[in-house]
Amino acid sequence: MDIQIRQAAASDLPAIHGLVRELAVYERAEEEFIATQEEYQRDFDAGVFQAKVAEADGKVVGMALYFMNYSTWKGKMLYLEDFVVSQEWRGKGIGHKLFDAFLEEGRAQGCRLVKWQVLDWNEPALNFYRQYQAIIEKGWWTGKFFL
């Protein structure tokens, strides 16, 4: 099996959108997934986000979507918004290849840290990040406000 990790192109956006929907279903929140493919296209074209994709047999089977952020304490930070490998492709090392590519992107962009969120009940994801000796913060609560 040949897995290619590459920078996402605009032509990958329908597959990325589909993977995000798959993630929303897995996270029991599909009804909250309202971003359209048109919005993805507009925001991708505007440079709001970037992504790495994993491709197998000519098909996108995983992705890591990220954007630049800033930590007032540390400096430049790459934020991993979503990271998913399609269910039938899990357990084949694709997630590690994608995550490694994301980490390398952070280094290449001169970031001091990368950051993401993980649901407290998602043991497979928590175990994945533990393999990297990632710091999983429990003392910080996420705030948000819908506009």
KETISE-610283 format. One line per 10 residues: number of its first residue (from 1); for each residue x, y, z of N, C-alpha, C. Coordinates in nm, 4 decimals, m for minus. Atoms other than C-alpha are relative to their C-alpha. Example, Ala and Ser with C-alpha at 12.3 -4.5 7.8 and 13.67 -1.06 7.14 Angstrom:
residues 2
1> 0.0890/m0.1190/0.0000/1.2300/m0.4500/0.7800/0.0900/0.1200/0.0000 | m0.0820/m0.1190/m0.0060/1.3670/m0.1060/0.7140/m0.0770/0.1090/0.0730
END
This chain:
residues 147
1> 0.0851/m0.1179/0.0000/0.0000/0.0000/0.0000/0.0896/0.1242/0.0000 | m0.0781/m0.1217/0.0144/0.1446/0.3328/m0.1107/m0.0803/0.1185/0.0518 | 0.0654/m0.1162/m0.0597/0.0456/0.6283/0.1087/0.0852/0.1225/m0.0288 | m0.0684/m0.1259/0.0278/0.1372/0.9756/m0.0059/m0.0580/0.1082/0.0899 | 0.0415/m0.1158/m0.0775/0.1254/1.2756/0.2275/0.0443/0.1218/m0.0802 | m0.0318/m0.1178/0.0804/0.1073/1.6048/0.0428/m0.0832/0.1187/0.0452 | 0.0752/m0.1213/m0.0269/m0.0082/1.9626/0.0700/m0.1318/m0.0064/m0.0763 | 0.1312/0.0036/0.0635/m0.3782/1.9913/m0.0044/m0.0099/0.1065/m0.1087 | 0.0333/m0.0931/0.1083/m0.4952/2.1568/m0.3256/m0.1497/0.0263/0.0046 | 0.1431/m0.0336/0.0034/m0.8314/2.3179/m0.3956/m0.0842/m0.1187/m0.0452
11> 0.0746/0.1172/0.0495/m0.9367/2.0004/m0.5768/m0.0244/m0.1039/0.1092 | 0.0179/0.0924/m0.1123/m0.9076/1.8134/m0.2428/m0.1106/0.0438/0.0954 | 0.0956/m0.0537/m0.0970/m1.1655/2.0305/m0.0664/m0.1274/m0.0837/0.0147 | 0.1165/0.0873/m0.0224/m1.4680/1.8042/m0.1362/0.0337/m0.1207/0.0882 | m0.0403/0.1146/m0.0829/m1.2780/1.5095/0.0148/0.0252/0.0440/0.1436 | m0.0248/m0.0524/m0.1343/m1.1650/1.7211/0.3105/m0.1327/0.0263/0.0695 | 0.1325/m0.0278/m0.0556/m1.5241/1.8367/0.3658/m0.0674/m0.1309/0.0424 | 0.0578/0.1301/m0.0333/m1.6385/1.4737/0.3595/0.0644/m0.0627/0.1224 | m0.0692/0.0533/m0.1179/m1.3746/1.3712/0.6128/m0.0404/0.0746/0.1266 | 0.0441/m0.0763/m0.1169/m1.4798/1.6523/0.8448/m0.1403/m0.0450/0.0407
21> 0.1331/0.0520/m0.0330/m1.8389/1.5290/0.8204/0.0124/m0.1352/0.0712 | m0.0224/0.1302/m0.0649/m1.7165/1.1778/0.9071/0.0462/0.0193/0.1441 | m0.0468/m0.0291/m0.1351/m1.5355/1.3241/1.2086/m0.1145/0.0513/0.0875 | 0.1136/m0.0533/m0.0762/m1.8460/1.5169/1.3172/m0.0952/m0.1121/0.0418 | 0.0846/0.1155/m0.0335/m2.0476/1.1934/1.3055/0.0658/m0.0797/0.1128 | m0.0731/0.0746/m0.1029/m1.7785/1.0128/1.5078/m0.0071/0.0714/0.1350 | 0.0019/m0.0779/m0.1235/m1.7801/1.2954/1.7628/m0.1420/0.0286/0.0492 | 0.1410/m0.0114/m0.0405/m2.1602/1.2711/1.7904/m0.0513/0.1435/m0.0089 | 0.0380/m0.1412/0.0136/m2.2082/1.6259/1.6627/m0.0272/0.0381/m0.1453 | 0.0190/m0.0293/0.1421/m2.3061/1.6009/1.2958/m0.0888/0.1220/m0.0219
31> 0.0914/m0.1132/0.0175/m2.5857/1.8560/1.3425/0.0710/0.1342/0.0171 | m0.0759/m0.1233/m0.0184/m2.3224/2.1144/1.4403/0.0883/0.0321/m0.1202 | m0.0851/m0.0183/0.1183/m2.1332/2.0713/1.1116/m0.0813/0.0717/m0.1077 | 0.0803/m0.0793/0.0929/m2.2765/2.3539/0.9000/0.0828/0.0685/m0.1086 | m0.0843/m0.0640/0.1009/m1.9779/2.4833/0.6987/m0.0185/m0.0707/m0.1343 | 0.0244/0.0556/0.1325/m2.0384/2.4347/0.3271/0.1304/m0.0160/m0.0775 | m0.1162/0.0138/0.0875/m1.7981/2.3286/0.0552/0.0359/0.1345/m0.0631 | m0.0261/m0.1332/0.0564/m1.8365/2.6782/m0.0916/0.0785/0.0860/0.0989 | m0.0746/m0.0745/m0.1019/m1.7179/2.8295/0.2368/0.1429/m0.0526/0.0105 | m0.1350/0.0573/m0.0004/m1.4255/2.5888/0.2409/0.0815/0.0584/m0.1156
41> m0.0696/m0.0502/0.1189/m1.3340/2.6993/m0.1115/0.0394/0.1471/0.0181 | m0.0268/m0.1427/m0.0203/m1.3617/3.0711/m0.0285/0.1136/0.0205/0.1006 | m0.0979/m0.0195/m0.1059/m1.1570/3.0398/0.2903/0.1361/m0.0600/m0.0355 | m0.1256/0.0587/0.0467/m0.8957/2.8106/0.1355/0.0686/0.0966/m0.0969 | m0.0549/m0.0948/0.0973/m0.8504/3.0558/m0.1528/0.0552/0.1248/0.0671 | m0.0440/m0.1190/m0.0726/m0.8131/3.3402/0.0990/0.1174/m0.0289/0.0939 | m0.1130/0.0352/m0.0855/m0.5403/3.1504/0.2875/m0.0351/m0.0085/0.1469 | 0.0433/0.0094/m0.1394/m0.7473/3.1170/0.6049/0.0529/m0.1278/0.0640 | m0.0508/0.1261/m0.0513/m0.6373/2.7554/0.6431/0.0788/m0.0730/m0.1081 | m0.0733/0.0908/0.0875/m0.4077/2.4949/0.4925/m0.0300/m0.1407/0.0467
51> 0.0193/0.1393/m0.0403/m0.4177/2.1183/0.5008/0.1053/m0.0880/m0.0642 | m0.0772/0.1113/0.0556/m0.2089/1.8106/0.4474/m0.1007/m0.1111/m0.0236 | 0.0879/0.1131/0.0255/m0.3807/1.5111/0.2915/0.0823/m0.1271/m0.0144 | m0.0568/0.1333/0.0205/m0.3050/1.1408/0.2937/m0.0774/m0.0610/m0.1161 | 0.0622/0.0564/0.1187/m0.3717/0.9746/m0.0381/0.0431/m0.1456/m0.0159 | m0.0262/0.1425/0.0248/m0.4003/0.6005/m0.1022/m0.0802/m0.0411/m0.1216 | 0.0674/0.0463/0.1205/m0.4829/0.4461/m0.4356/m0.0739/0.1126/m0.0713 | 0.0590/m0.1135/0.0686/m0.5573/0.7933/m0.5760/m0.1164/0.0650/0.0722 | 0.1135/m0.0515/m0.0758/m0.8122/0.8695/m0.3029/0.0503/0.0634/0.1290 | m0.0336/m0.0642/m0.1272/m0.7845/1.1138/m0.0100/m0.0675/m0.0786/0.1112
61> 0.0511/0.0848/m0.1084/m0.8219/0.8973/0.3027/0.0246/0.0603/0.1382 | m0.0260/m0.0663/m0.1271/m0.7053/1.1387/0.5715/0.0448/0.1419/m0.0237 | m0.0438/m0.1384/0.0140/m0.6279/1.5005/0.6385/0.0289/0.0606/0.1360 | m0.0303/m0.0832/m0.1157/m0.4842/1.7468/0.8871/m0.0187/0.1441/m0.0457 | 0.0315/m0.1372/0.0381/m0.6338/2.0964/0.8596/0.0487/0.0926/0.1104 | m0.0657/m0.0848/m0.0983/m0.4439/2.3773/1.0323/0.0076/0.1443/m0.0471 | m0.0196/m0.1408/0.0321/m0.3837/2.7508/1.0475/0.0979/0.0606/0.0995 | m0.0946/m0.0689/m0.0869/m0.1339/2.9946/1.1958/m0.0763/0.0707/0.1113 | 0.0560/m0.0653/m0.1166/m0.2118/3.1244/1.5426/0.1159/0.0656/0.0743 | m0.1070/m0.0677/m0.0735/m0.0170/3.3229/1.7984/m0.0199/m0.0168/0.1500
71> m0.0009/0.0093/m0.1452/0.0690/3.2585/2.1600/0.0759/0.1203/0.0543 | m0.0691/m0.1159/m0.0575/0.1490/3.5725/2.3554/0.1128/m0.0433/0.0931 | m0.1055/0.0505/m0.0880/0.3644/3.3558/2.5812/0.1143/m0.0659/m0.0763 | m0.1015/0.0787/0.0713/0.5493/3.1504/2.3181/0.0341/0.0539/m0.1388 | m0.0235/m0.0485/0.1357/0.5136/3.3223/1.9790/m0.0826/m0.0787/m0.0999 | 0.0742/0.0654/0.1074/0.4111/3.1606/1.6516/m0.0418/m0.1419/0.0381 | 0.0569/0.1306/m0.0348/0.1880/2.8566/1.6896/m0.0854/m0.0467/m0.1167 | 0.0855/0.0596/0.1012/0.0311/2.6246/1.4346/m0.1112/m0.0751/0.0719 | 0.1147/0.0611/m0.0660/m0.3195/2.5190/1.5371/m0.0610/m0.1061/m0.0907 | 0.0596/0.1122/0.0728/m0.4496/2.1806/1.4254/m0.1498/m0.0008/0.0292
81> 0.1441/m0.0101/m0.0194/m0.8218/2.2327/1.3774/m0.0675/m0.1362/m0.0088 | 0.0569/0.1342/0.0142/m0.9123/1.8867/1.2525/0.1035/m0.0942/m0.0581 | m0.0961/0.1035/0.0384/m0.7193/1.5656/1.2024/m0.0783/m0.1296/m0.0030 | 0.0829/0.1208/0.0103/m0.8937/1.2553/1.0723/0.0526/m0.0910/m0.1108 | m0.0242/0.1036/0.0995/m0.8256/0.9328/0.8898/m0.1309/m0.0764/m0.0125 | 0.1255/0.0701/0.0228/m1.1257/0.7639/0.7329/0.0013/m0.1352/0.0719 | 0.0135/0.1187/m0.0849/m1.2521/0.4742/0.9449/0.0663/m0.1242/m0.0599 | m0.0524/0.1240/0.0586/m1.1601/0.1986/0.7005/0.1509/0.0024/m0.0234 | m0.1441/m0.0113/0.0212/m0.8018/0.3290/0.6719/0.0780/0.0150/0.1301 | m0.0689/m0.0139/m0.1292/m0.7230/0.3541/1.0427/0.0789/m0.1270/0.0323
91> m0.0817/0.1136/m0.0418/m0.4591/0.1315/1.1978/0.1063/m0.0394/m0.1008 | m0.0989/0.0302/0.1039/m0.2295/0.1459/0.8931/0.1186/0.0968/0.0030 | m0.1120/m0.0933/m0.0132/0.0101/0.4174/1.0151/m0.0204/0.1335/m0.0704 | 0.0255/m0.1238/0.0739/m0.1522/0.6943/0.8100/m0.0060/0.1189/0.0947 | 0.0082/m0.1088/m0.0970/m0.2304/0.9049/1.1170/0.1363/0.0483/0.0441 | m0.1355/m0.0396/m0.0398/0.1336/0.9007/1.2228/0.0688/0.0778/m0.1112 | m0.0612/m0.0722/0.1121/0.2479/1.0059/0.8769/m0.0571/0.1415/m0.0121 | 0.0642/m0.1322/0.0081/m0.0044/1.2912/0.8701/0.0436/0.0900/0.1153 | m0.0366/m0.0804/m0.1164/0.0739/1.4082/1.2231/0.1468/0.0419/m0.0083 | m0.1410/m0.0342/0.0175/0.4488/1.3934/1.1544/0.0164/0.1127/m0.1026
101> m0.0060/m0.1051/0.1017/0.3927/1.6060/0.8412/m0.0487/0.1328/0.0570 | 0.0488/m0.1212/m0.0667/0.1924/1.8553/1.0484/0.1086/0.0581/0.0915 | m0.1064/m0.0474/m0.0884/0.4705/1.8762/1.3087/0.1144/0.0613/m0.0794 | m0.1067/m0.0526/0.0851/0.7267/1.9263/1.0341/m0.0396/0.1348/m0.0598 | 0.0488/m0.1286/0.0518/0.5115/2.2058/0.8864/0.0168/0.1086/0.1058 | m0.0195/m0.0963/m0.1083/0.5158/2.3793/1.2240/0.1453/0.0420/0.0127 | m0.1436/m0.0318/m0.0068/0.8933/2.3551/1.2366/0.0417/0.0871/m0.1182 | m0.0364/m0.0731/0.1219/0.9265/2.4781/0.8765/m0.0503/0.1443/0.0035 | 0.0546/m0.1360/m0.0084/0.7091/2.7811/0.9550/0.0543/0.0773/0.1207 | m0.0644/m0.0697/m0.1107/0.9240/2.8704/1.2573/m0.0853/0.0113/0.1244
111> 0.0874/m0.0031/m0.1170/0.6613/2.7900/1.5181/0.0722/m0.0556/0.1220 | m0.0551/0.0519/m0.1248/0.7499/2.7314/1.8803/m0.0844/m0.1122/0.0567 | 0.0853/0.1080/m0.0464/0.4534/2.5044/1.9433/m0.1124/m0.0228/m0.0989 | 0.1233/0.0323/0.0713/0.1578/2.3330/1.7863/m0.1024/m0.0348/0.1069 | 0.1040/0.0212/m0.0993/m0.1751/2.2985/1.9588/m0.1240/m0.0548/m0.0684 | 0.1241/0.0562/0.0501/m0.5043/2.1147/1.9175/m0.0884/m0.0313/0.1192 | 0.0912/0.0459/m0.1047/m0.8054/1.9951/2.1138/m0.0344/m0.1459/m0.0268 | 0.0430/0.1391/0.0108/m0.9141/1.6392/2.1831/m0.1090/m0.0218/0.1037 | 0.1096/0.0272/m0.0935/m1.2357/1.5189/2.3409/0.0463/m0.0935/0.1111 | m0.0460/0.0774/m0.1152/m1.1880/1.3741/2.6886/m0.0420/m0.1462/m0.0054
121> 0.0450/0.1383/0.0099/m1.3783/1.0552/2.5964/0.0637/m0.0748/m0.1174 | m0.0561/0.0612/0.1206/m1.1818/0.9881/2.2758/0.1325/m0.0704/0.0333 | m0.1195/0.0748/m0.0428/m0.9414/0.7272/2.4152/0.0936/m0.0362/m0.1156 | m0.0939/0.0278/0.1090/m0.8052/0.6209/2.0734/0.0861/0.1216/m0.0358 | m0.0767/m0.1208/0.0314/m0.7041/0.9821/2.0008/0.0964/0.0341/0.1131 | m0.0880/m0.0282/m0.1136/m0.5660/1.0359/2.3510/0.1202/m0.0937/0.0003 | m0.1109/0.0964/0.0062/m0.3588/0.7187/2.3194/0.0952/0.0325/m0.1141 | m0.0832/m0.0399/0.1137/m0.2331/0.8351/1.9795/0.0939/0.1127/0.0427 | m0.0822/m0.1148/m0.0393/m0.1121/1.1678/2.1217/0.0978/m0.0357/0.1114 | m0.0915/0.0445/m0.1061/0.0400/0.9956/2.4247/0.1249/m0.0656/m0.0597
131> m0.1155/0.0602/0.0661/0.2665/0.8051/2.1851/0.1045/0.1057/m0.0364 | m0.0898/m0.1113/0.0319/0.4161/1.1452/2.1008/0.0459/0.0745/0.1266 | m0.0263/m0.0691/m0.1259/0.4472/1.2400/2.4690/m0.0566/0.1421/m0.0035 | 0.0667/m0.1302/0.0075/0.2089/1.5286/2.3942/m0.0513/0.0402/0.1373 | 0.0561/m0.0545/m0.1231/0.0989/1.7510/2.6783/m0.1497/0.0177/m0.0224 | 0.1446/m0.0142/0.0074/m0.2758/1.7124/2.7265/m0.0413/0.0837/0.1210 | 0.0341/m0.0929/m0.1085/m0.3853/2.0153/2.9301/m0.1394/m0.0300/0.0530 | 0.1302/0.0229/m0.0615/m0.6661/1.9571/3.1741/m0.0468/0.1216/0.0789 | 0.0350/m0.1141/m0.0822/m0.6616/2.2893/3.3580/m0.0593/0.1173/m0.0765 | 0.0502/m0.1099/0.0822/m0.7647/2.5122/3.0674/m0.1336/m0.0399/m0.0597
141> 0.1310/0.0243/0.0587/m1.1257/2.5333/2.9597/m0.0115/0.0817/m0.1278 | 0.0191/m0.0689/0.1270/m1.2210/2.6278/2.6065/m0.1240/0.0882/0.0086 | 0.1139/m0.0911/0.0093/m1.4435/2.9306/2.5627/m0.0337/0.0244/m0.1456 | 0.0387/m0.0357/0.1365/m1.6417/3.0148/2.2515/m0.1296/0.0783/0.0034 | 0.1202/m0.0803/0.0134/m1.9151/3.2453/2.1332/m0.0388/m0.0024/m0.1468 | 0.0462/0.0045/0.1381/m2.1206/3.1983/1.8186/m0.0470/0.1377/m0.0436 | 0.0377/m0.1313/0.0551/m2.1618/3.5091/1.6043/m0.1127/m0.0132/m0.1004
END
